[in-house]
Amino acid sequence: MGDGQELLPAVVGVLVRAAEGVAGGPGRAVADLVRTRLRASAEGARAVAAIEANPGDARARSGLTAAVGDLLAADPAFARYLATTELGKPPEEPTVHLRVDPAVAGSTARAARLGAVPVLVTLSLVVVAALVAVGINLGSRPLLQPNGPDLAHAGRTLRDPAQVRAVLPDLSAMPGGWQVRSGPTSGAGPGADAPCLVPDACDRQLAYATVTFASSGTHSAQFTVVTFASPETAGRAFDLALARIGGDGASVLPLPPIGDQSAARTDDTQGTDVLVRVGSALLDVRDPGPGSTAAPALTLFAGLLADRARAALGPA
């Protein structure tokens, strides 16, 4: 459908299970994110309160379904992020185990190997055709054609600090209860808020922008965007920045795929970072507070920031 409505039953289901106290692990984290977004509006807040008060009430479930449907339709970027979580995964197919007579297993295996040859050739041709269809040139560099669907951003750059600053979220893009703490600031090349990330390629670091928001609780979120002259340099910056985050005491956090590269690290003394590369842009969403309790919100923010960067780096 393209508007996120296909996720509606799964999202409502995880919210109901959370209200019943039976959602755990990743499901609980996703439920927390969705509830945060719903509470940003009066109607959504009422729907959350009603389902938490009485998870079995049909009217409460109907109200929650309507509120979630409105949220997914109004915020396609959030719907796309939810599709990358377990809510967007198709159910696993049951495994069927067949018993094979040992007397015929050998001849069957030989026949299968011979019969598989044309199948593999056909599949290879199909894969090649698919790669060509999406704009990947198999015999030359660069591999990503500038007009390839969903891949065009890989060859684009953002050189103007104003363009980079526009990638940052503003207050209207944040959930309720968040306020601007500092910024936004931006500049060309490396700067005080974005030192050179690749020591032997400082001249290929083009621009940066950063802003920090604080919630009504104890958490904050610093958004930083740094752009480079090429995806390759941005990839090097990603690797070097990831190595510096948290030091030896950092723990790896699970993270759904975001952008072209993504990783999350947390440290009890240095905070939590979600690092993402989208084409030639490096994105960092950081909470300096201790522990990993901020990770679910930072993951959501990183997904939304990646969508904004992808739009800014869109086709020429």
URKAGI-V651587 format. One record per residue. N is the residue number from 1. RES is the residue in three letters. SS is DSSP state (~ for helix, > for strand, _ for the rest). PSI is psi in whole degrees, -180 to 180 (NA if undefined). OMEGA is omega as a letter, one per 30 degrees, with the letter a starting at -180 (NA if undefined). Layout:
# URKAGI-V651587
n,res,ss,psi,omega
N,RES,SS,PSI,OMEGA
N,RES,SS,PSI,OMEGA
This chain:
# URKAGI-V651587
n,res,ss,psi,omega
1,MET,_,-31,l
2,GLY,_,-9,a
3,ASP,_,12,l
4,GLY,_,-5,a
5,GLN,~,-22,l
6,GLU,~,-19,l
7,LEU,~,-10,a
8,LEU,~,-50,a
9,PRO,~,-40,a
10,ALA,~,-41,a
11,VAL,~,-47,l
12,VAL,~,-41,a
13,GLY,~,-44,a
14,VAL,~,-31,l
15,LEU,~,-40,l
16,VAL,~,-44,l
17,ARG,~,-37,l
18,ALA,~,-40,l
19,ALA,~,-31,l
20,GLU,~,-9,l
21,GLY,_,19,a
22,VAL,_,-1,l
23,ALA,_,134,l
24,GLY,_,172,l
25,GLY,~,-139,a
26,PRO,~,-35,l
27,GLY,~,-39,l
28,ARG,~,-41,l
29,ALA,~,-42,l
30,VAL,~,-42,l
31,ALA,~,-41,l
32,ASP,~,-42,a
33,LEU,~,-45,a
34,VAL,~,-41,l
35,ARG,~,-38,l
36,THR,~,-44,l
37,ARG,~,-41,a
38,LEU,~,-39,a
39,ARG,_,-8,l
40,ALA,_,-14,l
41,SER,_,153,a
42,ALA,~,-43,a
43,GLU,~,-44,l
44,GLY,~,-40,l
45,ALA,~,-40,l
46,ARG,~,-40,a
47,ALA,~,-41,l
48,VAL,~,-45,a
49,ALA,~,-40,a
50,ALA,~,-43,a
51,ILE,~,-33,l
52,GLU,~,-30,l
53,ALA,~,-35,a
54,ASN,_,84,a
55,PRO,_,-24,a
56,GLY,_,-2,a
57,ASP,_,126,a
58,ALA,~,-37,a
59,ARG,~,-38,l
60,ALA,~,-40,l
61,ARG,~,-38,l
62,SER,~,-43,l
63,GLY,~,-39,l
64,LEU,~,-41,l
65,THR,~,-43,l
66,ALA,~,-42,a
67,ALA,~,-42,l
68,VAL,~,-41,l
69,GLY,~,-42,l
70,ASP,~,-40,a
71,LEU,~,-46,a
72,LEU,~,-38,l
73,ALA,~,-35,a
74,ALA,~,-22,a
75,ASP,_,79,a
76,PRO,~,-33,l
77,ALA,~,-41,l
78,PHE,~,-40,l
79,ALA,~,-41,l
80,ARG,~,-37,l
81,TYR,~,-46,a
82,LEU,~,-31,l
83,ALA,~,-20,l
84,THR,_,-10,l
85,THR,_,-175,a
86,GLU,~,-17,l
87,LEU,~,-26,a
88,GLY,~,-1,a
89,LYS,_,137,l
90,PRO,_,151,l
91,PRO,_,144,a
92,GLU,_,138,l
93,GLU,_,141,l
94,PRO,_,146,l
95,THR,_,129,l
96,VAL,_,125,l
97,HIS,_,125,a
98,LEU,_,139,l
99,ARG,_,134,a
100,VAL,_,133,l
101,ASP,_,121,a
102,PRO,~,-27,a
103,ALA,~,-27,a
104,VAL,~,-2,a
105,ALA,~,-42,a
106,GLY,~,-49,a
107,SER,~,-36,l
108,THR,~,-42,a
109,ALA,~,-42,l
110,ARG,~,-42,l
111,ALA,~,-37,l
112,ALA,~,-40,a
113,ARG,~,-42,l
114,LEU,~,-41,a
115,GLY,~,-23,a
116,ALA,~,-21,a
117,VAL,~,-55,l
118,PRO,~,-31,l
119,VAL,~,-45,l
120,LEU,~,-41,l
121,VAL,~,-44,l
122,THR,~,-44,l
123,LEU,~,-39,l
124,SER,~,-43,l
125,LEU,~,-38,l
126,VAL,~,-43,l
127,VAL,~,-44,l
128,VAL,~,-44,l
129,ALA,~,-39,l
130,ALA,~,-41,l
131,LEU,~,-43,l
132,VAL,~,-38,a
133,ALA,~,-33,a
134,VAL,_,8,l
135,GLY,_,18,l
136,ILE,>,121,a
137,ASN,_,115,a
138,LEU,_,-11,a
139,GLY,_,7,a
140,SER,_,171,l
141,ARG,_,145,g
142,PRO,_,157,a
143,LEU,_,-29,a
144,LEU,>,114,l
145,GLN,_,143,a
146,PRO,_,-20,a
147,ASN,_,11,l
148,GLY,_,137,a
149,PRO,_,134,l
150,ASP,_,2,a
151,LEU,_,-4,a
152,ALA,~,-29,a
153,HIS,~,-19,a
154,ALA,~,-26,a
155,GLY,~,2,a
156,ARG,_,158,l
157,THR,_,155,l
158,LEU,_,112,a
159,ARG,_,-26,a
160,ASP,_,123,l
161,PRO,~,-31,l
162,ALA,~,-37,l
163,GLN,~,-42,a
164,VAL,~,-41,l
165,ARG,~,-34,a
166,ALA,~,-18,l
167,VAL,~,-29,a
168,LEU,_,147,l
169,PRO,_,152,l
170,ASP,_,-179,a
171,LEU,~,-34,a
172,SER,~,-20,a
173,ALA,~,-10,a
174,MET,_,155,l
175,PRO,_,164,l
176,GLY,_,145,l
177,GLY,_,-6,l
178,TRP,_,144,l
179,GLN,>,156,l
180,VAL,>,127,l
181,ARG,>,-42,l
182,SER,>,153,l
183,GLY,>,-167,g
184,PRO,>,150,l
185,THR,>,156,l
186,SER,>,164,l
187,GLY,>,172,l
188,ALA,>,146,l
189,GLY,_,-167,l
190,PRO,_,152,l
191,GLY,>,-175,a
192,ALA,_,-36,a
193,ASP,_,-7,a
194,ALA,>,80,l
195,PRO,_,165,a
196,CYS,_,126,a
197,LEU,_,-22,l
198,VAL,_,99,a
199,PRO,~,-36,a
200,ASP,~,11,l
201,ALA,~,40,a
202,CYS,~,-32,a
203,ASP,~,-12,l
204,ARG,~,4,l
205,GLN,>,112,a
206,LEU,>,-48,a
207,ALA,>,167,l
208,TYR,>,162,l
209,ALA,>,147,a
210,THR,>,149,l
211,VAL,>,149,a
212,THR,>,132,l
213,PHE,>,153,l
214,ALA,>,142,l
215,SER,_,171,l
216,SER,_,-14,l
217,GLY,_,-132,a
218,THR,_,-2,a
219,HIS,_,154,l
220,SER,>,165,l
221,ALA,>,117,l
222,GLN,>,123,l
223,PHE,>,127,l
224,THR,>,133,l
225,VAL,>,127,l
226,VAL,>,131,a
227,THR,>,154,a
228,PHE,>,169,a
229,ALA,_,-15,a
230,SER,_,157,l
231,PRO,~,-32,a
232,GLU,~,-45,l
233,THR,~,-39,l
234,ALA,~,-36,l
235,GLY,~,-40,l
236,ARG,~,-42,l
237,ALA,~,-39,l
238,PHE,~,-49,a
239,ASP,~,-44,a
240,LEU,~,-41,l
241,ALA,~,-40,l
242,LEU,~,-39,a
243,ALA,~,-28,a
244,ARG,~,-23,a
245,ILE,_,121,l
246,GLY,_,-15,a
247,GLY,~,-158,a
248,ASP,~,-21,a
249,GLY,~,4,a
250,ALA,_,144,l
251,SER,>,143,l
252,VAL,>,131,l
253,LEU,>,143,l
254,PRO,_,143,a
255,LEU,_,131,l
256,PRO,_,155,l
257,PRO,_,130,l
258,ILE,_,131,l
259,GLY,_,-151,a
260,ASP,_,-31,l
261,GLN,>,146,l
262,SER,>,149,l
263,ALA,>,154,l
264,ALA,>,138,l
265,ARG,>,148,l
266,THR,>,151,l
267,ASP,>,139,a
268,ASP,_,-23,a
269,THR,_,-23,a
270,GLN,_,2,l
271,GLY,>,-166,a
272,THR,>,136,l
273,ASP,>,139,l
274,VAL,>,117,a
275,LEU,>,132,a
276,VAL,>,141,l
277,ARG,>,130,l
278,VAL,>,105,a
279,GLY,_,-121,a
280,SER,_,14,a
281,ALA,>,137,l
282,LEU,>,129,a
283,LEU,>,138,l
284,ASP,>,128,l
285,VAL,>,122,a
286,ARG,>,139,l
287,ASP,>,117,a
288,PRO,_,-5,a
289,GLY,_,161,a
290,PRO,_,153,l
291,GLY,_,-179,a
292,SER,_,15,a
293,THR,_,-21,a
294,ALA,_,-9,a
295,ALA,~,-44,a
296,PRO,~,-44,l
297,ALA,~,-41,l
298,LEU,~,-36,l
299,THR,~,-44,l
300,LEU,~,-48,a
301,PHE,~,-40,a
302,ALA,~,-39,l
303,GLY,~,-41,l
304,LEU,~,-39,l
305,LEU,~,-38,l
306,ALA,~,-38,l
307,ASP,~,-39,l
308,ARG,~,-40,l
309,ALA,~,-40,l
310,ARG,~,-40,l
311,ALA,~,-40,a
312,ALA,~,-32,a
313,LEU,_,12,a
314,GLY,_,180,a
315,PRO,_,144,a
316,ALA,_,NA,NA
